Amino acid sequence: MDSIGSTFQPDASGTPPKQGPFPPNLKLNDGNEIPLLAYGLGTARGKWGDAAQAPLDDEIIELTKMAIQVGYRHLDGAEVYNNEEELGAAIEASKIPREQLFVTTKISATEKKSTQEAFSLSLKKLGLDYVDLYLLHGPWFADSEAELQQRWADLEAIKASGRAKSIGVSNFLQEHIETLLKTAKVPPAINQIEFHPYLQHGGLLDFLRKNNIAVSCYAPLTPLTNAKGGPVDAVWKQLAEKYGTSESEIGLRWCVDQGLAVITTSSKKERLERYISELPLIKLTPQEVADISELGNQKHFRTFWNDKFGADDRR
Ligand SMILES: NC(=O)c1ccc[n+]([C@@H]2O[C@H](COP(=O)([O-])OP(=O)(O)OC[C@H]3O[C@@H](n4cnc5c(N)ncnc54)[C@H](OP(=O)(O)O)[C@@H]3O)[C@@H](O)[C@H]2O)c1
C-alpha cells in the first residue's frame, strides 16, 4: 500500500496518485496543477431551454457555494451551461481566495463566433480577471482544419495574455488533436471527455498519454445514472462492500486510479462530503481497475453529443 507521506505527484502519464490528502493535484504539461476532483456546473446544474434567459438562479448559487464550502476547489463551467454568472456569484460569496480555486470555462463546441469576444463575456459573467483553464468545448464548430487551428491559436493568445492559465480541449478525438498539433505553439494541457466503463475510447487514452495531455472524465457515474442494469453493476456493488463505501466512490476511484481527473456533480451535501472524506481512504488495485474495464467493454453507452457520433462509435 502506498505511503501517505509520499511526495509523488500524478501527471498526464496515467500513473495514479497515492493515498493521501484529497483531492491531490495533477501536474499539467504547462507546469500548472489541476485538482483531480471537480464539481461540475453542467448537466443537472445548467440552465437549459427557456431557463437559459432567466435571471440569476439562487439554487445554482447555493449548491455551488455548498460544494466550495465542503472542499471542492475545481469548478467546471462553460458558456453553454448559461450559469457563469451563478458560478461567479458563488465564488464571490465563498470568500475563498481566488488563487485557491481552479475555475474552468469553455467556448461553444458548435458555434462560429469571435473567440476573444466569447472569452471576454465569460470572464465578465464570472466576475473574474482570469480562469485557470479555458477549453474548446468541442471541435464541431469548424468546417476545416484551418478553422480548428485558428481557434486554437486564439486560445494560445489568451493564454499568453495571462487571462487563462492553461488551455485545452474537450470531446476531441485523436484526429482533432493531431490537427491542432500540426500548427500549435502550445499543446493542449487536457482533453475533457465522457469517460466511464461503457465509453473507454479505444486508443485515445494511450495517444493522450504519449503526448503528455491529461484527461478529465465527465459523466463518470453513467453506470449508476443513465445506463443502469449493465455489466459493471455487480462488481461496483461488490467493491463498495469490500471498501465500506458506495458505488459512486468506486466509479470515481476507477477514473482516479487510472491517473485521470474526474468531474461529477450532486445536489446532495452528504454525497459531496462523502466523496471528499471517503475517496482518500480507498484505492482500487490494478486488477480491480482492469476487471471493471473489461466488464465495461461488454457494453457501449454514450450520454452526451450523440448526434455527433454513430451508434456504435466507441472512439
Ligand atoms: N465537456 C462536456 O461536453 C461535458 C458534458 C457533460 C458534462 N460535463 C461536465 O461534467 C460534469 C459532471 O457530469 P455528470 O453530471 O454527467 O456526472 P456524473 O458524476 O456521472 O453524474 C452526476 C449525477 O450522478 C448522480 N448520482 C451519484 N451517485 C448516484 C447513485 N448512487 N445513484 C444514482 N445517481 C447517482 C448525482 O445525483 P444527486 O444529485 O442525486 O447526487 C448527479 O446528478 C457536468 O456538471 C459538467 O460540468 C462536461
PDBQT file of the ligand as one rigid body, heavy atoms in Angstrom, charges set to zero:
ROOT
HETATM    1  N1  LIG A 401     -17.403  18.721 -21.769  1.00  0.00    +0.000 N 
HETATM    2  C1  LIG A 401     -18.615  18.229 -21.959  1.00  0.00    +0.000 C 
HETATM    3  O1  LIG A 401     -19.102  18.101 -23.100  1.00  0.00    +0.000 OA
HETATM    4  C2  LIG A 401     -19.429  17.809 -20.758  1.00  0.00    +0.000 A 
HETATM    5  C3  LIG A 401     -20.593  17.071 -20.945  1.00  0.00    +0.000 A 
HETATM    6  C4  LIG A 401     -21.290  16.650 -19.809  1.00  0.00    +0.000 A 
HETATM    7  C5  LIG A 401     -20.848  17.007 -18.543  1.00  0.00    +0.000 A 
HETATM    8  N2  LIG A 401     -19.722  17.773 -18.398  1.00  0.00    +0.000 N 
HETATM    9  C6  LIG A 401     -19.266  18.213 -17.054  1.00  0.00    +0.000 C 
HETATM   10  O2  LIG A 401     -19.199  17.100 -16.190  1.00  0.00    +0.000 OA
HETATM   11  C7  LIG A 401     -19.999  17.341 -15.023  1.00  0.00    +0.000 C 
HETATM   12  C8  LIG A 401     -20.485  16.058 -14.429  1.00  0.00    +0.000 C 
HETATM   13  O3  LIG A 401     -21.279  15.355 -15.377  1.00  0.00    +0.000 OA
HETATM   14  P1  LIG A 401     -22.385  14.348 -14.891  1.00  0.00    +0.000 P 
HETATM   15  O4  LIG A 401     -23.428  15.071 -14.123  1.00  0.00    +0.000 OA
HETATM   16  O5  LIG A 401     -22.806  13.564 -16.076  1.00  0.00    +0.000 OA
HETATM   17  O6  LIG A 401     -21.521  13.442 -13.864  1.00  0.00    +0.000 OA
HETATM   18  P2  LIG A 401     -21.801  12.099 -13.071  1.00  0.00    +0.000 P 
HETATM   19  O7  LIG A 401     -20.844  12.133 -11.940  1.00  0.00    +0.000 OA
HETATM   20  O8  LIG A 401     -21.740  10.932 -13.986  1.00  0.00    +0.000 OA
HETATM   21  O9  LIG A 401     -23.282  12.172 -12.561  1.00  0.00    +0.000 OA
HETATM   22  C9  LIG A 401     -23.652  13.019 -11.503  1.00  0.00    +0.000 C 
HETATM   23  C10 LIG A 401     -25.045  12.608 -11.086  1.00  0.00    +0.000 C 
HETATM   24  O10 LIG A 401     -24.966  11.301 -10.526  1.00  0.00    +0.000 OA
HETATM   25  C11 LIG A 401     -25.960  11.192  -9.547  1.00  0.00    +0.000 C 
HETATM   26  N3  LIG A 401     -25.583  10.089  -8.660  1.00  0.00    +0.000 N 
HETATM   27  C12 LIG A 401     -24.468   9.975  -7.889  1.00  0.00    +0.000 A 
HETATM   28  N4  LIG A 401     -24.453   8.790  -7.238  1.00  0.00    +0.000 NA
HETATM   29  C13 LIG A 401     -25.591   8.142  -7.607  1.00  0.00    +0.000 A 
HETATM   30  C14 LIG A 401     -26.153   6.876  -7.260  1.00  0.00    +0.000 A 
HETATM   31  N5  LIG A 401     -25.530   6.043  -6.421  1.00  0.00    +0.000 N 
HETATM   32  N6  LIG A 401     -27.330   6.526  -7.827  1.00  0.00    +0.000 NA
HETATM   33  C15 LIG A 401     -27.960   7.356  -8.678  1.00  0.00    +0.000 A 
HETATM   34  N7  LIG A 401     -27.480   8.584  -9.041  1.00  0.00    +0.000 NA
HETATM   35  C16 LIG A 401     -26.304   8.965  -8.504  1.00  0.00    +0.000 A 
HETATM   36  C17 LIG A 401     -25.979  12.557  -8.892  1.00  0.00    +0.000 C 
HETATM   37  O11 LIG A 401     -27.282  12.789  -8.417  1.00  0.00    +0.000 OA
HETATM   38  P3  LIG A 401     -27.590  13.528  -6.998  1.00  0.00    +0.000 P 
HETATM   39  O12 LIG A 401     -27.772  14.964  -7.312  1.00  0.00    +0.000 OA
HETATM   40  O13 LIG A 401     -28.830  12.855  -6.564  1.00  0.00    +0.000 OA
HETATM   41  O14 LIG A 401     -26.408  13.257  -6.096  1.00  0.00    +0.000 OA
HETATM   42  C18 LIG A 401     -25.625  13.510 -10.044  1.00  0.00    +0.000 C 
HETATM   43  O15 LIG A 401     -26.755  14.128 -10.596  1.00  0.00    +0.000 OA
HETATM   44  C19 LIG A 401     -21.059  18.305 -15.512  1.00  0.00    +0.000 C 
HETATM   45  O16 LIG A 401     -21.678  19.012 -14.468  1.00  0.00    +0.000 OA
HETATM   46  C20 LIG A 401     -20.242  19.189 -16.413  1.00  0.00    +0.000 C 
HETATM   47  O17 LIG A 401     -19.518  20.145 -15.634  1.00  0.00    +0.000 OA
HETATM   48  C21 LIG A 401     -18.994  18.147 -19.482  1.00  0.00    +0.000 A 
ENDROOT
TORSDOF 0
